């Protein structure tokens, strides 16, 4: 077992381009497990308003000069560097009271979240500085006046005020979408674990990958920081509802209509389905998940299970199973390999949890664990903030209030019986809004009913059963592609959710004007914007291709023989293509019609240039619609226009989106879609480029 006691170090803040030490002796921050002073922290004398100005003036322009893909690749490189340094972070994390297993979702989970955002941004967003959202809206009869929503980076600083329980993940899951959006960040970690956040930020800045002003950190009291916010800044807060509401009500936030996202207290519930009795896989999964959520991070997780809802018939069995499992959890120094539950983050927090347990005991009884006593396998329960898991039982949860309103932010949960699914839904909703609820059942009908009843009061609903037992990330794990947040008491905010999270740091604007101007603003060709026809656009490399490059093809007649051949060749002998009488009986058709995919195939044959050239591959179509039926004797032509050019960073090619419009002899549009191709940046390619 390794001694994690460290000499106190003076934490610094990185503001206005330099590491700076606050004045005075500094506030002591203790090692959660040993009680020894681990760090000293102060922000006295720091110019926090100046820090925001520096971020806006230096960091913002530097990030906005980069494209979204460049920012994403920057984060990818940063995440890989951090992963190489993870052992240093794990060592420092022992002082927070967390075991290595507890720190994994914080450290590697946080870095993984950053890498996920970097990957999804390159896959889902164009390599641009401005995003479009939704279709172009035609606002006049002659299509000379149009509208388009765009998203552009906010020109302030994203101020991230984080909680103590996830000092790495809590920072990285917020700065990743902010930086991808093009917005510089100022991180304010919670004092209790700021030393770990400061270490990670220090290592991030040492890589030299971030432009000046992109990332700052204030370790200690934020003092007048929020007095200096402007209408272009964004504030995110994770912590207690009381603190969050106080900050949200600051005059500077209100006067400047500053975006304020809050993730706060949450009395999350987990529900055992009525059919999931002892002996079923769901019963065992439920017990294991509840015990894990009570003990991981010593129960100090915003997503931890606080309320355990079980069918009355299974109540005694659940109590017995949880008592047995919780009683086997070894508690002690987080650096001890035999330990499965470490310490709470501070002695003060442990005292607060004990007070909350006494409040819960006005409506519930303790059935397992002693909040005042804790048997340890290592460490000192006087010096360290250790606490045994405490399981309570509330006999009458429908008529109780404290169990649905008091959160003991530690290894504490309350079991509540219910008699019907509707009652379980009512109990879960009495939390007045939560981050997550889970349901353990193998009954699809019950799962659907519970999800529908819980969704409006919860940011996430996890359904667990035997089918996902090995792959599920569990009740308490927020995931980068899905939203994290919840209504009501949970703060009413939303984080992550994949690329939805990036848009929280961008301004949505409606741009109106003629097609040519919309195309110039968005970098995307729209119907009615200028087009140019010279050589076949498939003969142009990415360096030569321009938005609006276009080809209008010759026409091809569609014959009965074509349709017959396509039908038998592909096996698509749907009656509308083969049976005249049946087709005429269909209210949409006058007679036999050509296959839609035959139309698309003929279109490709009309616009494709067959010779080797810059177009390397066709990788799909988007938004394919067949607008009108095509009959024997109709003549088809294609207009293909370069709609969007999306060069890839660090690659020899890019993606091109083409607007494909197929018309008949009467110039009626019969099919419309986007063709997606990969195009070489230069042509001819070198042999090495071609090999790659």
N, C-alpha and C positions, 0 to 999 in steps of 0.2 A: 504494500500500500504506500503510495507516494504522498509525501508531505506537501500540501498545497499552500502553506502559509507563506506569504510574500511580504517583503518590506513595503510600507506604504509608498506609493508613487504619486506625484502631483499630476493630476490630469490637466490637459490643455484643451483649449478650443481652437479650431482652425477657422478663422474669420478674416475676411479682407486680404486673403493671399498669404497668411502666415499663421504658424502655431503660436498662440498667445496664452499666457498664464494669468489667471485672475488674481486680484490683489488679496491681501490678508492671509491668514493661516490656512484657510480652506476648511470646508465641512468634512469630517471623517466619514468614510463609507466602509462598513465592516464586511469581512468575509462571512457569508451567511452560515457556513458550517462550523467555523471555529470561533467567530466573534472577534478575531484580530482585525485591527484597522488595515484595510487593504489599499485604500486610495484616499487622497485629499482632493476636494473639488471646490472650485469657486469661479464665478463669472464677474466678480466685482471689478469695475473699471473698464470693462470691455464695451466697445461702441457697437451695440447690436443693430442700431438703425443704420450705421455705416456698413455693417455686414450685408444687410438687405440691399442697400444701394449698390454695393460691389457686385453682388450676385446679378442684379438687374443690368448693370452697365457692362459687366465683363462676361459673366457666364452665359447670360441669355443670348447675346449676339453670336457668341462662339458656337453654341449649340444650334441655333437657328440657321447658321451658315452650313451646317451639315444636313445631309438627307436622312430620312428615317432609317434606311438601311445602314448608313454609316454610323449612326448612333447605336443601332442594334449590334453591329459588329464590334463596336467599342465595348459594349456591355458583355458580349460573349468573351472577348479577350480578358476583360476584367474578372469575369466569373471564373474562368479557367485559372487565372493567377491566384485568386482567393482559394480555390480548391487545393492548390499546391501548398497553401499555408494553413490548412485547416487544423493541423495538430497543435499549432500555437494557439489557435482560438479555443480548441477543446481544453487545453491546459488552463487558460484564463477563465473558462466558463465554470470550472469547479468552484470558484469563489462565489458564484451566484447561488450555490446550493444544488445545482443540477448535476445528475449523473451523466456519464457519456451518452447513454441511451436517450436520456431526456434532452441532451444538447444536440442530438443528431437532427431532429426536425428544425431546430433553430439555426444551426450552422450550415450543414449540408442542405437542409431543406430550403434555407434562405438563398444560398448560392444557386441551388437548382431552380428556384423560382425566377431568379434573375436570368439564368440561361434559357428558361422556358419563354420568358418574355422576349428575349433577343431572337430566339428561333421563330416564334409566332409572328413577330413583327416583320421579319424578312419573307415569311410565307404569305401572310395575309394582307400586308400593306404594300403599296407601290413604293418604289425608290424615289420618293418625292419629298417636298417640304410642306405641301398643302394637300390635304385629303378631301376627296369628294364624298358626299353621303347621299344615298338615295338617287333616284332617277332625275333627269332633267325635266323640269315642268314647263310645258308650253303654255304661255300666258296670253297669247293673242291668236286670232283665227288664222292669220297668215304665217304664223310661226316666226315672226321677226322679233318677238320679245319673249324671253325665256327666263327661267330661274333655276338656280342650283345651290344646294347647301354645301358649304365647305367647312373644314375644320382647320384652324391654324393655331400655333402654340400661343398660350398666354405669355405676356411679356413681363411677368413678375417673377417671384421666387416661390417655389413650393416648400412651405414650412411644415415639416413632419414632426409632430410631437408624439413620442412613442412611449409605450408601457414598459415596465421593467421585466416582464416575464419572457419576452422574446427579443433580446437586445440586438440580434443579428437579423433574423427573419423579419422582424417588425420594421427594420430599416430598409432592407433590400427589397421587400415586396412593395414598398412605397416609392423608393427612388427609381426602380426599374421602369415603371410606366411613365413617371415624370420625365426622366431623361430621354426616353424614346420619343415622347411628345415634343421635346425640345425646350424643356423648362428646367432651370437650375434648381438645386435643392439645398435647403438648410435643415439639418437634422438636429432635433433636441431630444436626446435619449433621457429616460427616467434616471434620476440620480442613483438609485440603488444598484444598478448594473451598468452605469455609463462607462465604466472602465473597459468593458468588453466591446461596446460599440466604438469607443474612441480608438481602440487598438485596430479594429477592422477598418475604420476610416483612414487611419494613419497608413496602413498597408495599401489601401486603395490609392491614396494620393501618391505614395511612393512609386507606384507603377508608371506614372507619367502618362497614363492612357486618357485621363480626363482633362479636358481643356480648363484653363484657369477660370475659376468662378462657378464651375459646374456643381461642386459639392463643398459644403461647409458644415461644421458641427459646433454646437454650443453645449458644453458639458457643465451642467449646474443650473442654477436658478435662471429662468429666461427673463426675469426682471421686466424691462419695458419693451421686449421684442415685439409683441403684438400691437404696441402703440404705433408702430411705424409701417403697418401694412397698407397697401393701396388696393385699388379695384382690380389690378392685374395679378395680385398674389393669390395663392391658394393655401389654405390651412387644413391639414388633416390631423386628427387627434384620436389617440387610443388610450383609454384609461377609465377612470370612474365617471359615472354620469354626472355626479355633482361638479367635478372639476370641469368636465367638458361643457356643461351648460353655463358655468361661470365664464369660461373663455369665449364661448359663442355669443354671450351677451355683452361683450366688451364694446364700448362705443365705437372704436375704430373698425371693428368687424361689421357692425350694423351700418355705420355711416357710409362705408365704402362698398357695401354689398359683397363682402369678400366670401368667396366659396369656402364653406366650412364643412368638412366631412368628419363625422364622429362615429367611432365604434366604442361602445361603452358596456356597462354591466349587462350580464345576460344569464338568466336562470334557465339554462338549457335543460330539456327533458329528454328521456329515452323511454320508449314504450315497448313493453313485451306483448306480443299478440296473444289473443285468447287461446289459440290452438297450440301455442308454443310452450307446452308444459314440460316438466322434468323428463329427461330422456330424449328430447328432440334436439337436433343440432342447433336450432334457434335459441333454445333455453341456455345451452352452454355458451353460445356466442354472446348472448346478452349479458350473462354474468361476467364473462371475461372482459367484455368491453366496459361495463360499468366499473369494475375493479381497476382496469387500466386507466380510465379517465379520472378516477379518484386519486390515483397515486402518481401518474406521470406529472413531472414538474411539481410534485407535492400538491397536486390539485390546483396549482396557480396558472390555469389556462382559461382564456376567455371563452373557449368552446367546451370546457369540461362539463360533464353531466352533473347537474345539481339536484334534479328531481327524477326519481326512479318510479315510473308508473307501471304497475303490474296488475294482472287480473287477480281479483280477490282469492280465487281458488288456488293460485300459485304463490300467494304472498309468503307463507311460511317457508316454502321450498326455496324461494329466492333469498330470504333472510339467511337461512342456514347456509346456502351456497356462498353468499357474499361474505358471511362471517368467516367461513373456512378459508376462502381465498385471501381476504384481507389480512387475516391472522398469520399468513405465511410470508408476508412481504418483509424482507430484511431492510431495516432503516439504519442509516448511518452516514459517514463521510462520503460525499459523492465520488471521491477518488478511489474508494475501496471497491475492488472488482466484485465483491460479493454483495454489494448493496444494490437494491432495486428502487429505493426511494430515498432521496436526499433531503435537504432542508428547505424550509420556506425561505424567501429572499431576505428576511430580516426578523429580528426579535420583535420589533414593533408590529410587523405584519402578523406574526404568530399571536401576539396579544390581541390584535384586532379580530382574528379568526375566532379566538376563544370567546370574545365578547359576542360575536355573531352566533356562535353555537348556543350560548345561553339565551339569546333572543329566540332562536328556533325552538328551544326546549319549552317555551311557553305554549307551543302547540304540538310538540313531538317529543318522543322519548328516545334516548340513546339505546340502540340494541347491539352495537359493537364499537369498541374503541373508547379510549379515555382522552378527552382533549387536554387534560392537565398532566398526563403521564405518558412516557414513551420509552419502550425498551429498545435499546440500540445495539447493533453489532459492532459499531465503532463510533468514536466521537463522544462529545459531552453535551447532554441535553440541557445543561444550564447555559453554557457559552454559545452553543449552536441553536439555530431556530428550527429544531426538530419537533414534529408532531405526529402522533399516530393517526391513521385514517379513522374517521368517525362516521358511522352509519346511524341515521335516525329513522324513526318510523312515525308517520302522522296517520292516525286512525280515521280522521274525518277531514280529508283534504278539501272537499267541496265547500265546507263552511269555514275553512281556515284562511288566513291572510299572510301571516309572517312567512310561512314556508314558500309562498309564491312571490314574496317581496324582499326578503332578506337574503343576501348572498354572502356566505362564508367563503371567502376567496382562498381556499385551501383544500385539504383532503377530506372534504365533508360533502355528504349527499343525504337526501331525505327520501325514503321509500314511501309511496302512496298507493293504496289499493284502489281499483276501479271495478265497476260492475258491467259496463258496456262500452263499446268503442266510442260512442258519442260522449260518454263521460270522460274518457281518456283525452279526447280532443279538447273538451272544456277545460280540463285541468292543465293541459299543456298551454292553452291560450291564456290562462290566468297569470302567466309570467309577463304579460303585457308587452310581448315582442322579444324575440330571442334570435341569437345568431344561428342556432342549429337545433333541430330535434332529430331523433332517430327512431325508427320503428323496426323491430325484429319480428319477422313473420314470414311464413312460406305460403300465405294465403293471398293470392293476387288481388282478389276483391277487397280484402281488408286493407292491403297496402294502398290501393287506389283511393279508398274512402279516407284513410288517415292522411294521405298526402294532400288531398283536396281540402280537408279540414284544417290542416296545419299550415299550409303554404302562405296564407295571407299574414300570418303572425311570425313567420320565420324566414330568415335569409337563405337557409338551406335545410333540406329534409333528406336524410340518408336512410335508405331501406337496406337492412342487412338480413341475409339468410344463407342457407347452405350453398347456394349457387355461387356466391361471391366471397365465401369465407376466406379463401386463400388470396384473393386479389384486392379485396376492399381495403382502402386506406383508413377506414374507421370513422366513427362519429366525430372525433375531435380534430381532424386534419383539413384545414382549408387548402384548396388546390388552385394553382395559378390560373387554369382555364375557367374556373367557376367563381361566381361572385362570393365575396366575404363581407358580411354586414347583416344588418337586420333592422326591422321597423321598431318604433316605439322605444321601449326601455333600452334596446340594443343600440340606439343612437340614430337610427334612421339613415345611416350612410351605406356606401357601397364601395368596396375596393376590389382589386384584381378583376376577375371575370374575363381573363384574356385581354383582347384588344379593346374591350369596353373600358377597361381601366385606364388605358392611354388617353381616351377621349375626355376623361374627367379633367385633364390638364390642357385642354384645347378649347378654343372658342368656336362655337357653331354660328356661322353667319349665312344669311341668304343673299346670294349675289344675283342681281337682275340685270338684264341687258340683251342686246342682240347676240345671235349665235357666235359671231366672230369674237366678240369681247369675252363671252363666257369661255370660249375655247382658249383664249389667251390667258385668262386668269387661272383656269384649272389645269392647263396642259393636256386637255383631252378634246379630241374632235367631237363636235356635236352636229347634228343635222342642221344644215343651213350655213355652217361655217365654211370659209374658203377651202377649196380642194384643188389639187394640182395633178395633172396627168402628163407625164413625160415617158420615161422608160418604165417597164414593169416594176412595181415596187419590190417584188421578190428578188430583183437583181441588185437591190441596194443593201449595203451593210448598215449596221446600227449607226455608224458614224455619218452615213449619207442620208438615211431615212428621215423624213420629217412628218410631223402630224399633218394629216390632210392629204398625203400622197395617196393616189387613187388609180384604180383601173376599172373601166367599164367594158365588159366582155361582149363577145358576139353571142348570138342566141342559139339555143338548141331546142328542137321540137321534141315533145314527149309523145311516144306512140304506144299503141296497145302491145306491140311486141316487147317494148322496153319493160312495161309493167309485168307482163307474163314472165319474162326472163328473170326479173328481180324477185318476183314472188317465189318461183321454183328454186332459184339459186340460193335464196336466204331462208326459205321455209315459211315466209310470212304470207300466208294465203288468206288473210282476213277477208271476210265476205265483201267489204266495200271495194276491194281491189279486183275481185274475181267474179262477182255475181251481179249482173246489171239490174235484175229485178229487185234483189235485196238492197242494193245501193240506192235505187230510186225510192224504196220504202223508207229509207232513212231521211228524216226531216232536214238534215244538213247537206245532203248531196242530190245532184240532178241525175247522176249516172256513176259508173265506175270511176274511181279516182286513183291518182298515182300515190304511191307510198310517200310519206313525209321524208323518210330516210333516203328514198330514191332522189327526191328533190335536192337534199343536202349533198348527196353523192354527185349528182349532175353539176351542182354549183361548184364543187371542188374541182371537177374536171374542167370547168370553164375558166376558173381563175388561177389554177396552179400553173406555175412555170416549171417545166419538167427538168431543166438542166441543173446540174450541181451549182450551188450558189450560197449566198449568206443565210438563207432560211435553212436551218438545221433540222427542225422537227416541228410537227404539229402535235401539241399536247392537250388539245381539248377544245370544246365549245362551251360557251356560257349563254344562258338566257334564250335557248332555242324555242322559237314559236312558229307554228304553221298558221298563217293568217287567213288563207283562202284555199279552197280545194283546187287541184290541178287536174284537168281532164285531158283525154287523148286529143292531140292536135294543138294543145297550148304550147307556146314558145317561151322558153325561160332564158333570162339574162341575169347577170350578176354585176352589182356595183360593190367593189371591195375598197375600203378606205382605212388607212392607218389611223387608229383611234387613240392609242396610248403607247408610249415607249417607256419601258421600264428596265434600264440597264442594271445588271448585277454588279455589285462591288466584288473586287478580287476574282473576277471571272472573265472569260473571253467572249461571253455572249450576254444577251438580255432577252426579256420577254416583250413581245409586241402583241397588242390587242387590235384586231381588225374588225371594223363594222362591216358585216356582210348582209346585203339586202338583195333578195331574189325577187324578180318581178316577172309578170307574164307579158304577153304581147299588147295588153292594154295599159301597161305601166302600173298595174295593181301589184302591191307587195303581197307575195304569197308566202314568203318565209323571211324571218329576221333573226339574226343571232350574232354573237361575237366569236371570231376564230382566234385561237391562241397559238402563237408560234414562238420558237426559240430562234433568235437571229444572231449571227456572228457580229462582233463589234467591228471587225475589219475583214476584208476579203480581197484576194485569197488569203486563207489562214495559213500560217506556217505549219510544217509537218508536226512540230511538237504540240502546237495548239490543236490540230486535228486529232492527234493521238489522245489528248486529254479529253 
